[in-house]
Amino acid sequence: MVNYHYRAIQLSIANG
């Protein structure tokens, strides 16, 4: 699912 990957990326950015 692309949604899962997208969420993972957003989480990574939020973690900064």
PyMOL Python script that loads the backbone (N, CA, C, O; Angstrom):
from pymol import cmd

cmd.read_pdbstr("""\
ATOM      1  N   MET A   1       0.852  -1.204   0.000  1.00  0.00           N
ATOM      2  CA  MET A   1       0.000   0.000   0.000  1.00  0.00           C
ATOM      3  C   MET A   1       0.881   1.244   0.000  1.00  0.00           C
ATOM      4  O   MET A   1       1.785   1.374   0.826  1.00  0.00           O
ATOM      5  N   VAL A   2       0.616   2.145  -0.918  1.00  0.00           N
ATOM      6  CA  VAL A   2       1.413   3.370  -0.996  1.00  0.00           C
ATOM      7  C   VAL A   2       1.150   4.227   0.241  1.00  0.00           C
ATOM      8  O   VAL A   2       2.045   4.913   0.735  1.00  0.00           O
ATOM      9  N   ASN A   3      -0.100   4.179   0.739  1.00  0.00           N
ATOM     10  CA  ASN A   3      -0.463   4.987   1.892  1.00  0.00           C
ATOM     11  C   ASN A   3       0.477   4.703   3.060  1.00  0.00           C
ATOM     12  O   ASN A   3       0.895   5.616   3.771  1.00  0.00           O
ATOM     13  N   TYR A   4       0.801   3.430   3.246  1.00  0.00           N
ATOM     14  CA  TYR A   4       1.682   3.043   4.355  1.00  0.00           C
ATOM     15  C   TYR A   4       3.048   3.695   4.196  1.00  0.00           C
ATOM     16  O   TYR A   4       3.609   4.223   5.156  1.00  0.00           O
ATOM     17  N   HIS A   5       3.569   3.655   2.995  1.00  0.00           N
ATOM     18  CA  HIS A   5       4.890   4.233   2.729  1.00  0.00           C
ATOM     19  C   HIS A   5       4.842   5.743   2.956  1.00  0.00           C
ATOM     20  O   HIS A   5       5.740   6.324   3.564  1.00  0.00           O
ATOM     21  N   TYR A   6       3.779   6.361   2.454  1.00  0.00           N
ATOM     22  CA  TYR A   6       3.644   7.808   2.587  1.00  0.00           C
ATOM     23  C   TYR A   6       3.621   8.197   4.062  1.00  0.00           C
ATOM     24  O   TYR A   6       4.248   9.175   4.468  1.00  0.00           O
ATOM     25  N   ARG A   7       2.897   7.427   4.850  1.00  0.00           N
ATOM     26  CA  ARG A   7       2.797   7.703   6.287  1.00  0.00           C
ATOM     27  C   ARG A   7       4.175   7.561   6.939  1.00  0.00           C
ATOM     28  O   ARG A   7       4.549   8.353   7.804  1.00  0.00           O
ATOM     29  N   ALA A   8       4.913   6.555   6.515  1.00  0.00           N
ATOM     30  CA  ALA A   8       6.250   6.322   7.076  1.00  0.00           C
ATOM     31  C   ALA A   8       7.151   7.511   6.782  1.00  0.00           C
ATOM     32  O   ALA A   8       7.949   7.919   7.626  1.00  0.00           O
ATOM     33  N   ILE A   9       7.021   8.063   5.586  1.00  0.00           N
ATOM     34  CA  ILE A   9       7.854   9.212   5.204  1.00  0.00           C
ATOM     35  C   ILE A   9       7.479  10.413   6.068  1.00  0.00           C
ATOM     36  O   ILE A   9       8.355  11.104   6.589  1.00  0.00           O
ATOM     37  N   GLN A  10       6.191  10.661   6.218  1.00  0.00           N
ATOM     38  CA  GLN A  10       5.737  11.798   7.026  1.00  0.00           C
ATOM     39  C   GLN A  10       6.233  11.646   8.454  1.00  0.00           C
ATOM     40  O   GLN A  10       6.641  12.623   9.083  1.00  0.00           O
ATOM     41  N   LEU A  11       6.198  10.423   8.966  1.00  0.00           N
ATOM     42  CA  LEU A  11       6.670  10.173  10.325  1.00  0.00           C
ATOM     43  C   LEU A  11       8.150  10.497  10.422  1.00  0.00           C
ATOM     44  O   LEU A  11       8.604  11.099  11.396  1.00  0.00           O
ATOM     45  N   SER A  12       8.896  10.092   9.402  1.00  0.00           N
ATOM     46  CA  SER A  12      10.345  10.335   9.375  1.00  0.00           C
ATOM     47  C   SER A  12      10.616  11.837   9.398  1.00  0.00           C
ATOM     48  O   SER A  12      11.519  12.301  10.093  1.00  0.00           O
ATOM     49  N   ILE A  13       9.828  12.593   8.633  1.00  0.00           N
ATOM     50  CA  ILE A  13      10.024  14.045   8.568  1.00  0.00           C
ATOM     51  C   ILE A  13       9.671  14.663   9.924  1.00  0.00           C
ATOM     52  O   ILE A  13      10.387  15.527  10.430  1.00  0.00           O
ATOM     53  N   ALA A  14       8.561  14.208  10.500  1.00  0.00           N
ATOM     54  CA  ALA A  14       8.125  14.737  11.791  1.00  0.00           C
ATOM     55  C   ALA A  14       9.199  14.464  12.844  1.00  0.00           C
ATOM     56  O   ALA A  14       9.431  15.283  13.733  1.00  0.00           O
ATOM     57  N   ASN A  15       9.852  13.307  12.734  1.00  0.00           N
ATOM     58  CA  ASN A  15      10.903  12.954  13.676  1.00  0.00           C
ATOM     59  C   ASN A  15      12.079  13.903  13.502  1.00  0.00           C
ATOM     60  O   ASN A  15      12.783  14.229  14.458  1.00  0.00           O
ATOM     61  N   GLY A  16      12.281  14.343  12.246  1.00  0.00           N
ATOM     62  CA  GLY A  16      13.325  15.281  11.920  1.00  0.00           C
ATOM     63  C   GLY A  16      14.607  14.934  12.632  1.00  0.00           C
ATOM     64  O   GLY A  16      15.610  15.630  12.471  1.00  0.00           O
TER      65      GLY A  16
END
""", "prot")
cmd.dss("prot")
cmd.show_as("cartoon", "prot")
cmd.util.cbc("prot")
cmd.orient("prot")
